[in-house]
Amino acid sequence: MKNLIVLLIVLVSSCAFAQKDNVLGVWLSQEKDGKIEIYKQGGEVFGKLIWLKTPNEPDGSPKLDKHNPKPELRKVPLLGLTIVKNLKYDDGRWTDGTIYDPKSGKTYDSTIFVEDGNLQIRGYIGWIYQTRTWTPSSK
């Protein structure tokens, strides 16, 4: 009986751990124009752009973060840019972090979670939010 209780505790713990990490991996943006790698660092979740459908400008130079509100960051390439930052796990979701939209240069409070095998990215301005759906992708 004691072994059965220990086994149940291990199974429940491993299921919770698997659910917690189900956001990790490579995801294709809703527009299908970018791939974002979601990874864990120091107990928090981050995401960086690892692929762009159109990574270069017409002249062949890499696309830059030209809409960034900070002028000194407008010369940073989009590829490799960290756009999801500092999410913390809470009650089945990664929350209390931010997501940066390089198309607009705006940063939003963010929550992410997996639903039906897809990553739901929720960006907030106050209590108003918009949810985007990212699909699983290979690297």
C-alpha positions as CSV (number, residue, x, y, z in Angstrom):
1,M,0.0,0.0,0.0
2,K,2.8,2.4,0.9
3,N,4.5,1.7,-2.5
4,L,1.2,2.4,-4.3
5,I,0.9,5.8,-2.6
6,V,4.5,6.7,-3.5
7,L,3.8,5.6,-7.1
8,L,0.6,7.8,-7.3
9,I,2.5,10.8,-5.9
10,V,5.3,10.3,-8.5
11,L,2.7,10.0,-11.4
12,V,0.8,13.1,-10.4
13,S,4.0,15.1,-10.0
14,S,5.3,14.0,-13.4
15,C,2.0,14.8,-15.1
16,A,2.1,18.3,-13.6
17,F,5.7,18.7,-14.7
18,A,4.9,17.6,-18.2
19,Q,2.0,20.1,-18.4
20,K,4.2,22.9,-17.1
21,D,6.8,22.4,-19.8
22,N,4.4,21.8,-22.7
23,V,4.9,25.4,-23.9
24,L,8.6,24.6,-24.6
25,G,9.7,24.1,-28.2
26,V,9.4,25.8,-31.6
27,W,6.1,27.4,-32.6
28,L,5.0,28.9,-35.9
29,S,3.3,32.3,-35.6
30,Q,-0.3,32.7,-36.4
31,E,0.6,34.5,-39.6
32,K,3.1,31.7,-40.5
33,D,5.8,34.3,-41.1
34,G,8.0,33.5,-38.1
35,K,9.1,30.7,-35.8
36,I,9.7,31.3,-32.1
37,E,11.6,29.0,-29.8
38,I,10.1,29.0,-26.3
39,Y,12.7,28.0,-23.7
40,K,13.2,28.0,-20.0
41,Q,16.0,29.9,-18.3
42,G,16.3,30.2,-14.5
43,G,12.7,29.0,-13.9
44,E,11.2,31.6,-16.3
45,V,10.1,31.2,-19.9
46,F,11.4,33.2,-22.8
47,G,11.0,33.1,-26.6
48,K,13.2,34.2,-29.4
49,L,12.7,34.5,-33.2
50,I,14.7,31.8,-34.9
51,W,13.2,31.9,-38.4
52,L,11.5,34.5,-40.6
53,K,9.8,33.8,-43.8
54,T,11.5,37.0,-45.2
55,P,14.6,37.5,-43.1
56,N,16.2,40.1,-45.3
57,E,15.4,43.5,-46.8
58,P,15.2,43.7,-50.6
59,D,18.9,44.8,-50.7
60,G,19.9,41.6,-48.9
61,S,20.6,43.2,-45.5
62,P,19.0,41.5,-42.5
63,K,15.7,42.9,-41.2
64,L,16.1,45.1,-38.2
65,D,14.0,46.0,-35.2
66,K,13.2,49.3,-36.9
67,H,10.0,49.9,-34.9
68,N,11.6,49.7,-31.5
69,P,10.7,52.7,-29.4
70,K,14.4,52.9,-28.2
71,P,16.4,54.3,-31.1
72,E,19.6,52.5,-30.0
73,L,17.8,49.1,-30.5
74,R,16.5,49.9,-34.0
75,K,19.7,48.4,-35.5
76,V,19.3,45.0,-33.8
77,P,18.5,42.1,-36.2
78,L,15.1,40.5,-35.8
79,L,16.5,37.0,-36.1
80,G,17.6,36.0,-32.6
81,L,15.5,38.7,-31.0
82,T,14.0,37.8,-27.6
83,I,10.3,38.7,-27.9
84,V,8.8,36.7,-25.0
85,K,10.3,37.5,-21.6
86,N,10.1,36.6,-17.9
87,L,7.0,34.4,-17.8
88,K,6.4,32.6,-14.5
89,Y,4.4,29.4,-14.0
90,D,1.1,29.8,-12.1
91,D,-1.9,27.5,-12.0
92,G,-1.4,25.9,-15.4
93,R,-0.2,29.0,-17.3
94,W,2.9,31.0,-17.8
95,T,2.1,34.5,-16.8
96,D,3.3,37.9,-15.5
97,G,5.8,38.3,-18.4
98,T,5.8,40.4,-21.6
99,I,5.6,39.9,-25.3
100,Y,7.2,42.3,-27.8
101,D,5.6,42.8,-31.2
102,P,8.5,43.8,-33.6
103,K,5.9,44.8,-36.3
104,S,4.6,47.6,-34.1
105,G,7.4,48.1,-31.6
106,K,4.9,47.6,-28.7
107,T,5.4,45.5,-25.6
108,Y,2.4,43.9,-23.9
109,D,1.9,42.0,-20.6
110,S,1.5,38.4,-21.5
111,T,0.3,34.9,-20.6
112,I,0.9,31.8,-22.6
113,F,-0.6,28.3,-22.3
114,V,-1.2,25.2,-24.5
115,E,-4.7,24.4,-25.6
116,D,-5.6,21.6,-28.1
117,G,-1.9,21.2,-28.9
118,N,-1.5,24.9,-29.9
119,L,0.2,27.7,-28.0
120,Q,-2.1,30.5,-27.0
121,I,-0.3,33.8,-26.7
122,R,-2.4,36.4,-24.8
123,G,-1.2,40.0,-24.9
124,Y,-2.8,42.5,-22.4
125,I,-3.3,46.2,-22.2
126,G,-4.9,46.5,-18.7
127,W,-7.8,44.1,-18.7
128,I,-8.3,44.1,-22.5
129,Y,-6.5,41.3,-24.3
130,Q,-6.0,39.7,-27.7
131,T,-5.1,36.0,-28.1
132,R,-2.9,34.7,-31.0
133,T,-2.5,31.0,-31.8
134,W,0.9,29.6,-32.6
135,T,1.1,26.0,-34.0
136,P,3.9,23.5,-33.3
137,S,6.8,23.5,-35.7
138,S,10.1,21.7,-36.2
139,K,13.3,23.8,-36.1
